[in-house]
Amino acid sequence: MSREPTFEDAFNPTPEEMTAWAYAPEAQLPVSQDWEIIATCPAFGSLFLTLTADRKCPHRRFFLGCLYLLAGDAVRTRFQTMPEASLNGLTDEAMATGEAWVSTWAARTRALLRAPESFDYEAWCDPRGLASTPT
């Protein structure tokens, strides 16, 4: 019998806690509402890429949604939440994986960076938006 991963503070998860949760197939969201917003922190960008790119990660769709939210929120706030250079670096990292979901995210993010006026909140920040069509 496997144990549900625990969080010392679900509102401030550590990378280790996020990773443990990511690979626990039966794990529920630690916060019932808006945990993707709580968990999406620019410092976790590379971790989100790694977890999304791993086809064996049971919660990879959740982390894909976090990537879209991260990029969308950066553009929406005119890069107050994440510097544009950091987001560009993350798209480079994503393209280097060769994994379809993260490569598609990177291509869409680059297109958004070229035309920030095209930002649409539902597309980028809602899990039923672009994250629901990973390729």
Summary of the structure (lengths in Angstrom):
residues: 135
radius of gyration: 14.3
end to end distance: 35.2
largest distance: 49.9
contacts: 384
relative contact order: 0.13
helix: 61%
strand: 0%
